[in-house]
């Protein structure tokens, strides 16, 4: 199989040339493009998540031999969560080569954080399937780069941190309410309000619900912990 010019350019950004290009083609194919002759990347996403997890666990243990499990866990979560995977995907412009159905194209799928994160995990799996664990490890460590050494002990995502704060105060988990939506269908903008049952709330606006929820949670947590 010969790769298209855009996928060939993507290989350069990824830093790995596939011996069997079909692994890469499948990894960038979203479920909205599935047909009788085309597989999507969902199974690779499942595999890539596990490969990424093992690589990050090894890397964190190696980076800090004295760290406790309690210190390692939040660092690990920060490195493998959707936001981190999507950030790496944007770094190598993975969105530009995704194969999406018409509905996903119209709704701005190339910029959706969850979709980018899932595709990044699928690409990791593709490298693993094509070249084995050692090459996959090298690729992941190169792409994640300084994120590994710079991750903080308190690097929990804001929604998790806010939920833990609420539980510590004996409150139920916060709720997230979409209070506004604007922009065209292919590039929507969401305003989300994070609310605690006791009354405090904060709003945030972003290009995805997930990003807006995280930003609202961060703003509310900052207000509560002043």
Residue pairs with C-beta under 8 A, 6 or more apart in sequence:
1 20
1 21
1 22
1 25
2 21
3 11
3 18
3 21
3 24
3 25
6 96
6 97
7 21
7 24
7 25
7 28
7 97
10 24
10 28
10 92
10 93
10 94
10 96
10 97
11 17
11 18
11 24
13 92
13 93
14 92
14 123
14 127
14 139
14 143
15 139
15 142
15 143
16 127
16 131
16 135
16 139
18 24
18 126
18 127
18 130
19 130
19 131
20 129
20 130
23 44
23 126
23 127
23 129
23 130
24 123
24 126
24 130
25 99
26 39
26 40
26 41
26 44
26 122
26 126
27 41
27 44
27 119
27 122
27 123
27 125
27 126
28 41
28 94
28 97
28 98
28 99
28 119
28 122
28 123
29 38
29 39
29 40
29 41
29 98
29 99
30 40
30 41
30 98
30 99
30 100
30 101
30 104
30 109
30 115
30 119
31 40
31 41
31 42
32 100
32 101
32 102
32 103
32 104
32 109
33 40
33 99
33 100
33 101
34 40
41 118
41 119
41 122
42 118
42 122
44 121
44 122
44 123
44 125
44 126
44 129
45 118
45 119
45 121
45 122
45 125
46 125
47 125
47 128
47 129
48 120
48 121
48 122
48 123
48 124
48 125
48 126
48 128
49 80
49 121
51 124
51 125
51 128
51 133
51 136
51 140
52 80
52 85
52 121
52 124
52 140
53 76
53 80
55 136
55 137
55 140
55 141
56 76
56 79
56 80
56 140
56 144
56 148
57 72
57 76
58 137
59 141
59 144
59 148
60 67
60 72
60 75
60 76
60 79
60 148
60 151
61 67
61 72
63 148
63 149
64 71
64 72
67 75
71 153
74 153
74 154
74 155
74 156
75 151
75 152
75 153
75 155
77 155
77 156
77 157
77 160
78 84
78 151
78 152
78 155
78 156
78 157
79 144
79 147
79 148
79 151
81 157
82 113
82 114
82 117
82 210
83 113
83 117
83 157
83 214
84 144
84 147
85 116
85 117
85 118
85 120
85 121
86 113
86 114
86 116
86 117
86 120
88 120
88 143
88 144
89 95
89 116
89 117
89 119
89 120
90 116
91 143
92 143
94 116
94 119
94 120
94 123
95 110
95 111
95 116
95 119
96 110
98 109
98 110
98 115
98 119
100 109
100 110
104 115
105 186
106 185
106 186
107 185
107 186
107 188
108 185
108 186
108 187
108 188
108 207
109 115
110 116
111 187
111 207
111 208
112 208
113 208
113 210
113 211
114 208
114 210
124 136
124 139
124 140
127 135
127 136
127 139
128 135
128 136
141 148
154 161
156 164
157 214
158 214
158 215
158 217
158 218
158 221
159 174
159 213
159 214
159 217
161 217
161 221
162 174
162 194
162 217
162 220
162 221
163 173
163 174
165 221
165 224
165 225
166 172
166 173
166 174
166 196
167 173
169 198
171 196
171 197
171 198
172 197
174 194
174 195
174 196
174 217
174 220
175 194
175 195
175 197
176 192
176 193
176 194
176 195
176 213
176 216
176 217
177 192
177 193
177 195
178 190
178 191
178 192
178 209
179 191
179 192
179 193
179 203
180 190
180 191
180 205
181 188
181 189
181 190
181 191
182 188
182 189
182 191
183 189
187 207
188 207
189 205
189 206
189 207
190 205
190 206
190 207
190 208
190 209
190 212
191 203
191 204
191 205
191 212
192 203
192 204
192 205
192 206
192 209
192 212
192 213
192 215
192 216
193 201
193 202
193 203
193 216
194 201
194 202
194 203
194 204
194 213
194 216
194 217
194 219
194 220
195 201
196 220
200 220
200 223
200 224
201 220
202 216
202 219
202 220
202 223
203 216
203 219
204 212
204 213
204 214
204 215
204 216
204 218
204 219
205 212
205 215
206 212
206 214
206 215
